[in-house]
Amino acid sequence: MTIDSALNVFNSYKEEFEALKKQSISETDTRCKILDRILIGVLGWEEKNITREDYVQSMGFYDYMVSTGLASFVVEAKKTLAGLVLPKSKKAKLKTLLSDPSNKEVIHQIRGYLIEKGLTHGVISNGHQFIIARFLNTNGEDWKNNSAIIFNGFDDIEKRFIEFYEVFSRESILQKGRIEIREETKFDKKLIGLSRLLRKNEKLVRNELSDKLIKIIDIIFREIDNTSSLDKIETLKKCYVFNDDVRKHQSEMSLMFQDSPPKFDEKVFGVRNTIHTQEAIEEKLLDGSFSLPNPIVLIGGKGAGKTTFIKYFFKVSIKDTTRKKIPNVYIDFRAIYSHLDNPEIIYQKILDELYREHSYLNLKNYAILKRIYRDEIKHETNNGLWSIFKNKPEELELKINSFIEQKLANSQDHLAAVSKYLINPCHKRLCVIFDNVDQLDFDVQKNAFLFAQSIHLSLKCIIIISLREGYYYQWKDKPPFDAYQPNIFHLTAPPYRDVLKKRIQYVVDDHTYSDTEGSIENKIFKLSDVTQQTFFKNLYTTLFRRKNSEILEFLEQTSYPNIRLGLEKFNNFLISGHTKVEEYMTKDDFNIPIWEFVKSVALESNYYYFHNKSKIFNIFYPSQPGGNHFTKLRILHYLINEAELTSYKEHYIPSLKLLDSFVKCGYNRDNVLSELQELLKFGLINCESYVSDTHEVPLDITGFQISVTQSGIYYSTRLVTEFFYMDLVLQDTPIYEPSYFDDLSHLFCSPNPHGSRPIDRRIQCVEIFVKYLINQETRDRLEMAQTDNKALRMNIMGFILDSNLRARMKTLSFNHLKGIVVNLD
């Protein structure tokens, strides 16, 4: 049933109701003659959803219980002529309705039924007036303060029919999971919204030492795939990290997060070891019969190192004999995609790169050009218009020269001729690599794939194209992509700690430093090359020679397999205005505290934390205004528990299973979906179909298999228990209680020009924030705790406090009271 057909049924029934009003109608008649028509005919409920006149001990019989299996409510019918005393407003507090004695009995009656059945919502109706409300609270609040939706007769329903249908039609409740009654807008304020705060739109100025380091940082802690010179190739060689096969005897949980080839697609070569992958690709390039190989598609996650793999493979890895047989041209598709409508420019770009990278082929040499077009020249000379110049070599040469110039003017045809020449007589085959296609939007990627296929067929050249896994799995079985049979290779992201270790080691051992001068707070400094090298040596020691490096764990857990993201976080730390570079450069030994590292990554050079600008996720920030602070955490713990039940062997579950469990416990279905989308977007959960690896997270993920990621586990079990995390996220978490907000705003102050705030106030703010969260969790206690997954009845704040936060807060408070210097900046 649609809302349009429902309105038609309602209008026809409204006329019949006028006749019924003149009759004396009992409660049973109201139910049979009127409410049945409303529930079934207008609101679309089916007989299987309705239980009539069931007995409740001590209360007697109620008229209806309507249920979807996940959501249920009671309908209490009154005599049609017994009009309910209702205000003219669309909503009223239950305590207002109770003020009239004629309403009191039926309200208490339906509450009794609901208490016995363990339900919360109900409908009171005499057939034409309706009171729809949550008559029972489970959060400790006074139920009489709940708002009731009121429909004061059929005329009122007709005027507000969309609202009537949306409140408790079968279609609506199946979608929302329950009767949804929106209360008045909650108090909702954030500390960063305080107008008195200073420097909200300012940046913390980096000192000159940081600026001096940026040159080194740009070289090594960003991409290392620039191979335009020999020294850059040497950098690539020394910094490249190989993947090994998955080691045996690893824990089930660690195996769960290996970036391995997918098992559900047999087309993907099932190799993870880097050397084996390189060998397999080289074998495909060197087809034994020298027939044209199928296109090669390299798939990998966002930031997994696809470009670095390509550069290393062609510049370093492949054998010299292969390199000579397969001259390759690397094209960054980001630089050419705008010319897809004018492909001549792209063909010319390929030619230019071929000339530049493979000058030894002498493809611009006039004699070679004549060899490329030998057959055409021979035909025109012997049988064509040039035959009259056979005995006039100078004039014939001018004709040939003009002919070649015309050929060169058409880059597509000329490239085809060059490719043909390389195949025969040179016994080589051109290879064109299209990289970074996955960084463009969806339509461009589709067109790029089709363009690559057309080049493959028209030029008879090898094509290699890199794609993000998520897009490949979206396309592979859909036309026109299902018509092609490429060779698919999964590129596994290397271990993050190995990447970082090699790069810092390279800076220490191989980078050429120069003396640095500058000033800090009007003090002149001069740092030698040795001092700069010492900084990176100490950095290496902090990360790799100290046991249980919290910083390295943070980077690994929150980034892998996105190596680029991990390097960006490390880069943010090095250049952040909050990083005390001068201290680290002027000490022979230092240890970077985890809280300083996370603060620098989270704030970069801002004075305050904004969740929508930061690389650190605020797990307490609801996806919807006025939403629950704990839904994301419950989702993550739910998925962790599901994985634990199978010892992490089957960690993907249907998203519908999770949704149904949450709706059964009183959550709004749309809100849970919204929270899932945010977790997916930020990489705290994952989809088996790799949909989270695409630019756009789909609005509807109900058909997907989902699991928690290692980042999700780290956030929900480790990071959320840290004082420094709470200290950051309380700044922009919406606060719904005025009293807690007033206490926080009284203590929360602007940072000084160096970005620091008094530690005593920070401790007190976190204490109040924790109390506020405890209060909110108590108020949001679930309606139904009968569930197999303990996450839905878990005391989250108790877990956070017991895991680490309570002990950390006590230590900080004790140290501060004892006068011990506590430096968390």
C-alpha positions in Angstrom: 0.0 0.0 0.0 1.2 3.5 -0.8 0.3 6.7 1.0 -1.7 7.8 -2.0 -3.9 4.7 -1.9 -4.2 5.0 1.9 -5.6 8.5 1.6 -8.2 7.3 -1.0 -9.4 4.6 1.4 -9.5 7.1 4.3 -11.6 9.5 2.3 -14.1 6.9 1.3 -14.3 5.6 4.8 -14.8 9.0 6.3 -18.3 9.2 4.7 -19.3 5.8 6.2 -18.2 7.0 9.6 -20.8 9.8 9.6 -23.5 7.1 9.6 -21.7 5.1 12.4 -21.6 8.1 14.7 -25.4 8.1 14.9 -25.4 4.6 16.3 -24.7 3.5 19.9 -21.3 1.8 19.5 -19.5 -0.3 22.2 -15.8 -0.7 22.6 -16.0 -4.0 20.7 -18.0 -2.3 17.9 -15.4 0.5 17.8 -12.7 -2.1 17.3 -14.6 -4.2 14.7 -16.3 -1.5 12.7 -13.8 1.4 12.9 -10.3 0.6 14.1 -10.0 -2.5 12.0 -10.7 -0.4 8.9 -8.2 2.2 10.0 -5.4 -0.2 10.9 -5.8 -2.6 8.0 -7.5 -0.5 5.3 -5.8 2.8 5.8 -2.5 2.1 7.7 -1.7 -1.1 5.8 -1.3 -3.5 8.8 -2.0 -7.2 8.0 -3.9 -9.7 10.1 -0.7 -11.5 10.9 0.5 -8.3 12.6 -2.5 -8.0 14.9 -3.4 -9.8 18.1 -6.9 -9.0 19.4 -8.2 -9.0 23.0 -5.3 -10.8 24.6 -5.4 -11.3 28.4 -3.0 -9.5 30.7 -3.0 -10.8 34.3 -4.3 -8.3 36.8 -5.3 -5.9 34.0 -7.8 -7.9 32.0 -8.1 -7.8 28.2 -6.5 -5.2 25.9 -8.0 -4.5 22.5 -5.0 -4.8 20.1 -1.3 -5.5 20.1 0.2 -4.6 16.8 3.7 -6.1 16.0 6.3 -6.3 13.3 8.3 -8.9 15.2 10.8 -6.1 16.1 8.5 -3.4 17.2 5.2 -3.7 19.1 2.6 -1.3 20.5 -0.8 -1.6 22.2 -4.1 0.0 20.9 -6.8 0.6 23.4 -10.3 1.3 22.0 -13.0 3.4 23.7 -16.6 4.0 22.8 -17.0 6.2 19.7 -19.4 8.6 21.4 -17.1 8.8 24.5 -15.1 11.7 23.2 -11.6 12.2 24.5 -10.9 15.6 25.9 -8.1 16.9 23.8 -6.4 20.3 23.4 -6.4 22.0 20.0 -2.6 21.6 19.6 -0.9 18.8 17.6 1.1 17.7 20.6 0.6 17.8 24.4 2.4 16.5 27.4 0.8 13.4 29.0 0.6 15.3 32.3 -1.6 17.9 30.5 -3.9 15.1 29.2 -4.1 13.6 32.7 -5.4 16.9 34.1 -8.8 15.9 32.7 -10.4 13.1 34.8 -12.0 11.5 31.7 -8.6 10.8 30.2 -6.9 9.6 33.4 -8.5 6.1 33.5 -7.7 5.1 30.0 -4.1 6.4 30.2 -3.4 4.5 33.4 -5.2 1.4 31.8 -2.9 1.4 28.7 0.1 1.9 30.9 -0.8 -1.2 32.9 -1.0 -3.2 29.7 2.4 -1.9 28.5 4.1 -2.6 31.8 2.9 -6.2 31.8 3.9 -6.8 28.2 7.3 -5.0 28.5 6.4 -2.4 25.9 6.7 1.4 25.8 4.4 2.8 23.1 0.6 2.8 22.7 -2.4 4.3 21.0 -5.7 5.3 22.6 -8.6 5.9 20.2 -12.4 6.0 20.0 -12.2 5.5 16.3 -11.8 9.1 15.2 -9.6 10.7 17.9 -6.1 9.4 18.5 -3.6 9.8 21.3 -0.2 8.3 20.3 2.5 8.3 22.9 5.3 6.7 24.8 3.5 5.8 28.0 6.4 4.1 29.7 10.0 5.2 30.2 13.1 3.1 30.9 15.6 5.9 31.4 14.5 7.1 34.8 12.7 10.2 33.5 9.1 11.0 34.5 6.8 9.5 31.8 4.2 12.3 32.3 6.7 14.7 30.7 6.6 12.7 27.4 4.9 14.3 24.5 1.8 12.7 22.9 0.8 13.2 19.3 -2.9 14.2 19.0 -5.3 13.8 16.1 -8.6 15.4 17.1 -11.1 13.9 14.7 -11.2 12.9 11.1 -11.0 16.5 9.8 -7.8 16.9 11.7 -6.5 13.6 10.3 -7.4 14.6 6.8 -5.4 17.9 7.1 -2.4 16.1 8.6 -2.7 12.8 6.8 1.0 12.5 5.9 1.9 12.9 9.6 -0.8 10.4 10.6 0.5 7.8 8.1 4.1 8.4 9.0 3.5 7.9 12.7 2.1 4.4 12.9 1.5 2.9 9.4 3.0 -0.5 8.8 5.3 0.9 6.1 6.6 3.6 8.4 7.3 1.4 11.4 9.0 -1.3 9.3 11.3 1.4 8.1 11.9 3.3 11.4 11.7 0.3 13.8 9.2 1.9 16.2 6.6 4.6 16.6 8.7 7.8 16.5 7.6 10.8 18.5 10.0 13.6 18.3 10.4 15.6 21.5 11.1 19.3 21.6 14.6 20.2 20.3 17.2 19.2 22.9 19.5 21.6 24.5 22.6 21.2 22.3 25.7 23.3 22.8 29.4 22.8 22.2 32.4 24.3 24.0 34.0 25.5 20.8 30.8 27.5 20.2 31.6 29.8 23.1 31.9 33.3 21.8 34.5 34.4 24.4 37.2 31.9 23.2 40.2 33.4 21.5 42.1 32.3 18.4 39.3 30.0 17.1 40.1 31.0 13.5 43.8 31.4 14.0 46.7 29.0 13.3 49.5 28.3 15.7 52.6 29.7 14.0 55.3 27.0 13.5 58.7 27.9 14.7 61.5 28.2 12.2 63.0 24.9 13.1 59.8 23.2 11.8 60.1 25.2 8.6 63.7 24.1 8.2 62.6 20.4 8.5 59.9 20.6 5.9 62.3 20.1 3.0 63.4 16.8 4.5 59.9 15.9 5.4 58.6 16.5 1.9 61.3 14.3 0.5 60.8 11.2 2.6 57.5 11.3 4.5 55.3 11.8 1.5 55.2 9.8 -1.7 58.6 8.4 -2.9 57.5 7.5 -6.4 59.2 10.5 -8.2 61.9 8.6 -10.2 62.9 11.4 -12.6 66.5 11.2 -11.6 69.0 8.5 -10.5 69.2 9.8 -6.9 65.4 9.5 -6.7 65.6 5.9 -7.9 68.2 5.2 -5.2 65.8 6.6 -2.6 63.1 4.3 -3.9 65.4 1.3 -3.7 66.4 2.0 -0.1 62.9 2.8 1.1 60.8 0.2 -0.7 59.2 -2.5 1.5 58.5 -6.0 0.4 55.6 -8.1 1.6 56.1 -11.6 2.8 53.6 -14.4 2.8 51.4 -14.5 5.8 53.4 -16.1 8.6 52.0 -19.2 10.3 51.0 -19.3 14.0 49.8 -15.7 14.0 46.8 -15.0 16.1 43.3 -15.3 14.6 42.7 -11.6 15.2 45.9 -10.5 13.4 45.1 -12.7 10.5 41.7 -11.1 10.3 43.3 -7.8 9.4 45.9 -9.0 6.9 45.6 -7.1 3.6 45.3 -10.3 1.5 43.8 -11.0 -1.9 40.0 -11.5 -1.6 38.9 -15.1 -1.5 35.5 -14.5 -3.1 36.9 -13.6 -6.6 38.8 -16.4 -8.4 39.9 -13.9 -11.1 42.3 -12.2 -8.7 45.7 -13.9 -8.5 46.0 -15.2 -5.0 49.5 -14.0 -4.3 50.4 -11.7 -1.4 54.2 -12.0 -1.5 55.6 -8.9 -3.3 58.3 -10.9 -5.2 55.8 -13.5 -6.3 53.5 -10.8 -7.5 56.3 -9.1 -9.5 57.3 -12.5 -11.0 53.7 -13.3 -12.0 53.2 -9.9 -13.7 56.5 -10.1 -15.5 55.5 -13.6 -16.8 52.3 -12.1 -18.1 54.3 -9.3 -19.9 56.5 -11.9 -21.5 53.9 -14.1 -23.0 55.7 -17.1 -24.5 54.1 -16.9 -27.9 54.5 -13.1 -27.9 50.7 -12.8 -28.5 49.0 -9.7 -27.1 48.5 -10.3 -23.3 45.2 -9.3 -21.7 45.2 -6.0 -19.9 46.6 -6.1 -16.4 44.6 -4.5 -13.6 46.4 -3.7 -10.4 43.9 -3.4 -7.5 44.6 -2.3 -4.0 43.1 -0.3 -1.1 43.3 3.5 -0.8 46.9 4.5 0.0 48.2 0.9 -0.2 51.1 1.9 -2.4 50.0 1.1 -5.9 52.0 3.9 -7.5 55.2 3.0 -5.5 54.8 -0.7 -6.6 54.5 0.3 -10.3 57.5 2.6 -10.1 59.7 0.0 -8.3 58.6 -2.8 -10.6 59.5 -1.0 -13.8 62.5 1.0 -12.6 64.1 -1.6 -10.3 62.5 -5.0 -10.2 62.1 -6.4 -13.8 65.0 -7.9 -15.6 67.0 -5.8 -18.0 66.0 -8.2 -20.8 62.3 -7.6 -20.0 62.8 -3.9 -19.8 64.3 -3.9 -23.3 61.5 -6.1 -24.7 58.7 -4.1 -23.0 59.4 -0.4 -23.3 56.9 1.2 -20.9 55.3 4.6 -20.6 53.9 5.8 -17.3 50.9 8.1 -17.5 49.4 9.8 -14.4 45.8 9.8 -15.5 45.0 12.8 -13.2 47.0 14.9 -15.7 45.2 13.8 -18.8 41.6 12.8 -17.9 40.2 16.2 -19.0 41.3 15.3 -22.6 39.2 12.1 -22.9 37.0 14.0 -25.3 40.0 14.9 -27.4 42.2 11.8 -27.2 44.8 13.2 -29.7 46.3 15.0 -26.8 46.6 11.8 -24.8 48.2 9.9 -27.7 50.7 12.7 -28.1 51.5 12.6 -24.4 52.2 8.8 -24.7 54.5 9.5 -27.6 56.3 12.3 -25.8 56.9 10.0 -22.8 58.0 7.2 -25.1 60.6 9.5 -26.7 61.8 10.8 -23.4 62.1 7.5 -21.4 63.3 5.4 -24.3 65.5 7.6 -26.3 67.7 4.6 -27.2 65.0 3.5 -29.6 65.7 6.6 -31.8 62.1 6.9 -32.7 62.5 10.5 -33.8 65.4 9.5 -36.1 64.5 10.2 -39.8 65.9 6.8 -40.9 63.8 5.1 -38.2 60.7 7.0 -39.2 61.2 5.9 -42.8 61.5 2.4 -41.6 58.3 2.7 -39.6 56.4 3.8 -42.8 58.5 1.6 -45.1 55.5 -0.2 -46.6 53.5 2.9 -47.4 56.6 4.7 -48.8 57.4 1.6 -50.9 53.8 1.4 -52.2 53.7 5.1 -53.2 57.1 4.9 -54.8 56.5 1.8 -56.9 52.8 2.0 -57.7 51.5 5.4 -56.5 51.9 9.1 -57.3 55.6 9.1 -56.4 56.5 6.7 -59.1 57.4 9.6 -61.4 60.1 10.6 -59.0 61.9 7.3 -59.0 64.8 8.7 -60.9 64.7 12.0 -59.1 66.0 11.1 -55.6 66.0 14.6 -54.2 62.4 15.3 -55.2 61.4 11.9 -54.0 63.0 12.6 -50.6 61.0 15.8 -50.3 57.8 13.8 -50.9 58.7 11.3 -48.3 59.6 14.0 -45.9 56.3 15.8 -46.4 54.5 12.4 -46.0 56.2 11.7 -42.7 55.3 15.2 -41.4 51.7 14.5 -42.2 51.9 11.2 -40.3 53.5 12.9 -37.3 50.6 15.4 -37.2 48.1 12.6 -36.4 49.4 11.3 -33.0 46.9 8.4 -32.8 47.8 7.0 -36.2 51.5 7.6 -35.6 51.5 5.9 -32.2 49.7 2.9 -33.9 52.5 2.8 -36.5 55.2 3.0 -33.9 53.6 0.2 -31.9 53.5 -1.9 -35.0 57.1 -1.2 -35.7 58.2 -2.2 -32.2 56.4 -5.5 -32.6 57.9 -6.2 -36.0 60.8 -5.9 -36.8 62.0 -4.9 -33.2 60.4 -7.8 -31.3 59.3 -5.5 -28.6 55.8 -4.5 -27.3 54.8 -1.1 -26.0 53.4 -1.1 -22.5 51.2 1.9 -21.4 50.6 2.3 -17.6 47.6 4.4 -16.5 48.0 5.2 -12.8 45.9 7.1 -10.3 42.7 6.4 -12.1 41.2 5.6 -8.8 41.6 9.1 -7.5 39.1 10.5 -10.0 35.3 10.4 -9.8 33.2 7.4 -10.8 32.3 8.3 -14.3 35.8 9.4 -15.2 37.1 6.0 -14.0 34.6 4.1 -16.1 35.6 6.1 -19.2 39.3 5.7 -18.4 38.9 1.9 -18.2 37.1 1.8 -21.6 39.7 4.2 -23.1 42.5 1.9 -21.9 40.7 -1.1 -23.5 40.4 0.7 -26.8 44.2 1.5 -26.8 44.9 -2.1 -25.9 43.0 -3.3 -29.0 43.9 -0.5 -31.5 47.6 -0.2 -30.7 48.2 -3.9 -29.9 50.0 -2.7 -26.8 50.1 -4.0 -23.2 47.9 -2.0 -20.8 48.3 -1.7 -17.1 45.8 0.2 -15.1 45.6 0.7 -11.4 42.2 0.8 -9.7 40.9 0.9 -6.2 39.5 -2.4 -5.0 36.1 -1.0 -4.1 35.5 0.3 -7.6 36.7 -2.9 -9.3 34.3 -5.0 -7.3 31.4 -2.7 -8.1 32.1 -2.9 -11.9 33.4 -6.3 -12.6 30.1 -8.1 -13.3 28.3 -5.2 -14.9 28.4 -4.2 -18.6 30.5 -3.2 -20.4 33.2 -4.3 -17.9 32.1 -8.0 -17.8 32.9 -8.2 -21.5 36.7 -8.0 -20.7 38.9 -10.6 -19.2 41.9 -8.7 -17.6 44.6 -10.3 -15.4 43.8 -9.0 -11.9 46.5 -8.6 -9.3 45.9 -7.6 -5.7 48.7 -5.3 -4.3 49.0 -5.9 -0.6 49.9 -2.9 1.6 53.3 -3.3 3.2 53.5 -3.3 7.0 53.3 0.3 8.2 56.1 0.1 10.8 58.5 -1.3 8.1 57.7 1.6 5.8 58.3 4.2 8.5 61.4 2.4 9.8 63.0 2.4 6.3 62.2 6.0 5.6 63.6 7.3 8.9 66.6 5.1 8.6 67.2 6.5 5.1 67.1 10.1 6.5 69.6 9.1 9.2 72.0 7.2 7.0 71.8 8.7 3.5 70.3 12.2 3.5 72.6 15.1 3.0 72.0 17.8 5.6 73.1 21.5 5.6 73.6 23.8 8.5 70.5 25.6 9.6 70.0 29.1 11.1 66.9 30.8 12.5 65.3 32.2 15.6 62.9 31.1 18.2 61.3 33.7 20.5 63.9 36.3 19.4 66.7 33.9 20.2 69.1 33.1 17.3 69.9 29.5 16.8 72.4 27.7 14.5 72.0 23.9 14.1 74.7 21.9 12.4 74.0 18.9 10.1 74.9 16.7 13.1 72.1 18.2 15.2 69.5 17.6 12.5 70.7 14.0 12.1 70.5 13.6 15.9 66.8 14.6 15.8 66.0 11.8 13.4 68.1 9.3 15.2 66.2 10.1 18.4 63.0 9.8 16.5 64.0 6.4 15.3 64.9 5.3 18.9 61.6 6.5 20.2 59.6 4.5 17.7 61.6 1.4 17.2 64.0 0.8 20.1 61.7 1.5 23.0 59.5 -1.4 24.0 55.8 -1.1 23.2 55.9 2.2 21.4 52.5 3.7 21.8 53.0 6.1 18.9 53.8 3.3 16.5 50.8 1.3 17.7 48.6 4.4 17.2 49.8 4.9 13.7 49.5 1.2 12.7 46.1 0.6 14.3 44.4 3.8 13.0 45.9 3.8 9.4 46.8 0.3 8.0 46.3 -0.6 5.2 46.2 3.0 4.1 50.0 3.6 4.2 49.5 7.1 2.7 47.2 8.1 5.6 49.7 6.8 8.2 52.5 8.8 6.6 50.3 11.9 6.5 49.7 11.6 10.2 53.4 11.3 10.9 54.0 14.3 8.6 51.3 16.3 10.5 53.1 15.6 13.7 56.5 16.8 12.3 55.2 20.1 11.0 52.5 20.8 13.6 52.8 24.0 15.5 52.2 22.0 18.7 55.3 19.8 18.2 58.2 21.0 20.3 60.9 20.5 17.7 63.3 22.7 19.4 63.3 20.4 22.5 63.9 17.3 20.4 66.7 18.9 18.4 68.6 20.2 21.4 68.6 17.0 23.5 70.7 13.9 22.9 67.9 11.7 24.0 64.2 12.2 24.2 60.9 10.3 24.3 57.9 11.7 22.5 54.8 11.3 24.7 51.8 9.7 23.0 49.6 12.5 24.1 51.7 15.1 22.4 51.9 13.1 19.3 48.1 12.6 19.1 47.4 16.3 19.9 49.7 17.4 17.1 48.0 15.0 14.6 44.5 16.0 15.8 45.0 19.7 15.8 47.7 20.2 13.2 48.2 23.9 13.7 44.7 24.8 15.0 44.2 25.9 18.6 41.0 23.8 19.0 39.7 20.4 18.0 37.1 20.3 15.3 36.0 16.7 14.4 35.1 17.6 10.8 38.6 18.9 10.2 40.7 16.5 12.2 42.3 13.1 11.3 41.2 12.0 14.8 37.6 10.7 14.9 35.2 11.9 17.6 33.4 8.6 18.5 31.0 10.4 20.8 29.7 12.8 18.1 26.2 11.6 17.0 25.5 11.5 13.3 22.1 13.1 13.8 21.3 16.2 15.9 20.3 15.2 19.4 21.5 11.7 18.8 22.9 9.1 21.2 26.6 9.5 22.1 27.2 5.8 22.4 25.6 4.2 19.3 28.9 4.1 17.4 30.7 2.5 20.4 27.9 -0.1 20.7 28.1 -0.9 17.0 31.8 -1.5 17.2 31.6 -3.6 20.4 28.7 -5.5 18.7 30.9 -6.4 15.7 33.9 -7.2 18.0 31.7 -9.7 19.9 30.4 -11.2 16.7 33.9 -11.8 15.5 34.9 -13.3 18.9 32.1 -15.8 18.7 33.8 -17.4 15.7 37.4 -16.8 17.0 37.7 -14.1 14.3 37.3 -16.7 11.5 34.0 -15.3 10.3 34.1 -11.7 11.2 31.7 -10.4 8.5 28.0 -10.3 9.4 25.0 -9.1 7.5 24.3 -5.5 8.3 20.6 -6.4 8.5 21.4 -8.7 11.5 23.0 -5.8 13.4 20.2 -3.4 12.4 17.5 -5.8 13.6 19.2 -6.3 16.9 19.5 -2.5 17.5 15.9 -1.8 16.4 14.7 -4.6 18.7 16.4 -2.8 21.6 14.6 0.5 20.7 17.0 2.2 18.3 15.8 4.1 15.4 16.7 2.2 12.2 17.6 5.4 10.2 19.8 6.7 13.0 21.7 3.4 13.2 22.2 3.4 9.4 23.5 6.9 9.6 26.0 5.9 12.3 27.1 2.9 10.2 27.8 5.2 7.3 30.0 7.5 9.4 32.0 4.5 10.8 32.4 3.2 7.2 33.5 6.5 5.9 36.2 6.9 8.6 37.4 3.3 8.3 36.3 2.0 11.7 34.1 -0.7 10.0 34.5 -2.3 6.6 32.3 -4.0 3.9 33.2 -7.3 2.4 32.5 -5.8 -1.0 35.2 -3.1 -0.4 32.5 -0.4 -0.8 34.3 1.6 1.9 37.2 1.9 -0.5 35.3 4.1 -2.9 34.9 7.9 -2.7 31.2 7.8 -2.0 29.8 5.7 0.8 26.3 4.4 -0.3 23.3 5.7 1.5 21.8 2.2 1.8 24.2 -0.5 3.1 21.5 -2.9 4.3 22.5 -5.5 1.8 26.2 -5.6 2.7 28.3 -7.8 4.9 30.2 -5.7 7.5 32.9 -6.1 10.0 35.0 -4.1 12.5 38.4 -2.9 11.4 41.5 -2.8 13.5 41.1 0.9 13.7 37.6 0.4 15.0 38.9 -2.0 17.7 41.6 0.5 18.7 39.2 3.4 19.0 36.6 1.5 21.0 38.9 -0.4 23.3 42.1 1.8 23.6 41.9 5.3 22.4 38.6 6.1 24.0 40.0 5.1 27.5 42.8 7.8 27.3 42.6 11.1 29.1 44.2 13.0 26.2 41.5 11.7 23.8 38.7 12.8 26.1 40.5 16.2 26.5 40.3 16.7 22.8 36.8 15.4 21.9 35.0 17.2 24.7 35.7 20.4 22.9 33.2 19.8 20.1 31.0 17.0 21.4 27.4 18.4 21.7 26.3 18.7 25.3 22.6 18.1 25.9 22.3 19.1 29.6 22.5 22.8 30.5 23.9 22.2 34.0 26.9 20.1 32.7 27.5 22.6 29.9 27.5 25.5 32.4 30.1 23.7 34.5 32.2 22.9 31.5 32.0 26.4 30.0 33.0 27.9 33.4 36.3 25.9 33.4 37.1 25.7 29.7 39.4 28.5 28.7 41.3 29.7 25.7 44.7 28.3 25.1 47.7 30.6 25.3 49.6 31.7 22.2 51.6 28.4 22.4 48.5 26.3 22.4 48.5 25.3 26.1 45.7 25.3 28.6 46.1 24.9 32.4 46.3 21.3 33.4 44.1 21.7 36.5 41.3 23.0 34.4 41.7 20.3 31.8 41.5 17.6 34.4 38.4 19.1 35.9 36.8 19.5 32.4 37.4 15.8 31.6 36.0 14.8 35.0 32.8 16.8 34.3 32.6 15.4 30.7 32.9 11.8 32.0 30.1 12.5 34.6 28.0 13.9 31.8 28.5 10.8 29.6 27.7 8.6 32.6 24.5 10.6 33.0 23.6 10.3 29.3 24.3 6.5 29.3 22.0 6.0 32.3 19.2 8.0 30.6 19.7 6.2 27.4 19.5 2.7 29.0 18.0 0.4 26.4 14.4 -0.5 26.2 15.0 -4.2 25.7 18.1 -5.9 27.1 17.2 -9.4 25.9 19.8 -9.9 23.3 22.6 -12.5 22.7 25.1 -9.8 22.0 26.4 -8.2 25.2 27.3 -4.9 23.5 23.6 -3.9 23.7 23.5 -4.2 27.4 27.1 -3.2 28.0 28.0 -0.5 30.6 30.2 1.5 28.2 31.4 4.2 30.6 32.1 1.6 33.2 34.3 -0.2 30.6 36.1 3.0 29.7 36.8 3.9 33.3 37.9 0.5 34.4 40.1 -0.1 31.4 42.4 2.9 31.9 40.7 6.2 32.3 40.0 6.1 36.1 43.5 5.1 36.9 44.9 7.8 34.6 42.7 10.5 36.0 43.8 9.6 39.6 47.4 9.7 38.6 47.0 13.1 37.0 45.1 14.5 39.9 47.5 13.2 42.4 50.6 14.5 40.6 49.0 17.9 40.2 48.0 18.1 43.8 51.4 17.1 44.9 53.0 19.8 42.8 54.6 17.4 40.4 54.8 19.0 36.9 52.3 17.4 34.6 53.0 18.2 31.0 50.3 17.0 28.6 50.8 19.6 25.9 
